[in-house]
Amino acid sequence: MTAPATPAEVEQIDLELAEQEHAGRVELGKRQKSLTIGAVCKALAQEFPDISISKIRYLEDQKLLTPRRTPGGYRLYTQGDVARLRTILRMQRDEFLPLRVIRQELAAGRGGTGEAGWAGPDTPPVPGRVGREGARGWRPSVSVGQASGALYSLDDVLEETKAEAKLVRELEEFGVVKGEMRGGVRYFDETEREIIAAVAELARYGVGGRNLRVFRSSADREANLLQQILAPALRSRNPERRKEAVEALENLAAVATHLKHLLLVRDLRKIVR
């Protein structure tokens, strides 16, 4: 027959149980702070109705997200991961930035809500700052350097953007996107894929390819104007001068983007008065 535990043994047992209970609460807290990929979709669905598990996985494949994995291989997202994902989705939706530019923004420290570079949905996408000699500088919102070279088939684009094949055909018809035929399959570069994603969002409100001619015409006129301003420097054989011209082109594009944003906000405010 086992002898009854002494008071000291009882105290030791109670201490061990308390420690186990505390460890269990800590582990439970960790699990509650982390979200599965399905829970992340649910949490972001109200702000981003088109969010999907496949899109989150795609962003992970592009090295924009790095959730931790359980021993069984399941993804777990921290609150920081969710904030980073929200920032990525906002930059895609509100600023139409391609993934390579988003990657640069994140590398430069643009993080989740409340961090540098994001001050809310009403903030212009290209903030100004005071530069040298009192001149106002601008953070380029576009990159005119060489693209990543990645190409995406039509099926990939439709899966990622949730656009309809009919809409893509309209965009091709009106010259908004062109694609490239390889082996009988049409491929689109990263910029064209982002254009299709933006148009797919507009299509939810009844905007079709035919309506986009105004955007294309505006972009063509702006590009021609900037080309006229910088044409001599851009054609220079001096690599340093040409590099400076490209930087100037990106800065001018930032100013033009900001100006369009302000003009649009002004006109929209007249509509809602």
Secondary structure as the mmCIF struct_conf table of DSSP 4:
data_model
#
loop_
_struct_conf.conf_type_id
_struct_conf.id
_struct_conf.beg_label_comp_id
_struct_conf.beg_label_asym_id
_struct_conf.beg_label_seq_id
_struct_conf.end_label_comp_id
_struct_conf.end_label_asym_id
_struct_conf.end_label_seq_id
HELX_LH_PP_P HELX_LH_PP_P1 THR A 2 THR A 6
HELX_RH_AL_P HELX_RH_AL_P1 PRO A 7 LYS A 33
BEND BEND1 SER A 34 SER A 34
STRN STRN1 LEU A 35 LEU A 35
HELX_RH_AL_P HELX_RH_AL_P2 ILE A 37 LEU A 44
TURN_TY1_P TURN_TY1_P1 ALA A 45 GLU A 47
TURN_TY1_P TURN_TY1_P2 PRO A 49 ASP A 50
HELX_RH_AL_P HELX_RH_AL_P3 ILE A 53 ASP A 61
TURN_TY1_P TURN_TY1_P3 GLN A 62 LYS A 63
BEND BEND2 LEU A 64 LEU A 64
STRN STRN2 ARG A 68 ARG A 69
TURN_TY1_P TURN_TY1_P4 PRO A 71 GLY A 72
STRN STRN3 ARG A 75 LEU A 76
STRN STRN4 TYR A 77 TYR A 77
HELX_RH_AL_P HELX_RH_AL_P4 GLN A 79 GLU A 95
HELX_RH_AL_P HELX_RH_AL_P5 LEU A 99 ALA A 107
TURN_TY1_P TURN_TY1_P5 ALA A 108 GLY A 109
BEND BEND3 GLY A 112 GLY A 112
TURN_TY1_P TURN_TY1_P6 THR A 113 GLY A 114
BEND BEND4 GLU A 115 GLU A 115
TURN_TY1_P TURN_TY1_P7 ALA A 116 GLY A 117
TURN_TY1_P TURN_TY1_P8 PRO A 121 ASP A 122
BEND BEND5 THR A 123 THR A 123
BEND BEND6 PRO A 125 VAL A 126
STRN STRN5 GLY A 128 VAL A 130
HELX_RH_3T_P HELX_RH_3T_P1 ARG A 132 GLY A 134
HELX_LH_PP_P HELX_LH_PP_P2 ALA A 135 ALA A 135
STRN STRN6 ARG A 136 TRP A 138
BEND BEND7 SER A 141 SER A 141
BEND BEND8 GLY A 145 GLY A 145
STRN STRN7 LEU A 151 SER A 153
HELX_RH_AL_P HELX_RH_AL_P6 LEU A 154 THR A 161
HELX_RH_AL_P HELX_RH_AL_P7 ALA A 165 GLU A 173
TURN_TY1_P TURN_TY1_P9 PHE A 174 GLY A 175
BEND BEND9 VAL A 176 VAL A 176
STRN STRN8 GLU A 180 ARG A 182
TURN_TY1_P TURN_TY1_P10 GLY A 183 GLY A 184
STRN STRN9 VAL A 185 ASP A 189
HELX_RH_AL_P HELX_RH_AL_P8 GLU A 190 ALA A 203
TURN_TY1_P TURN_TY1_P11 ARG A 204 GLY A 206
HELX_RH_3T_P HELX_RH_3T_P2 GLY A 209 LEU A 212
HELX_RH_AL_P HELX_RH_AL_P9 ARG A 213 LEU A 234
TURN_TY1_P TURN_TY1_P12 ARG A 235 ARG A 235
BEND BEND10 ARG A 237 ARG A 237
HELX_RH_AL_P HELX_RH_AL_P10 PRO A 239 VAL A 272
#
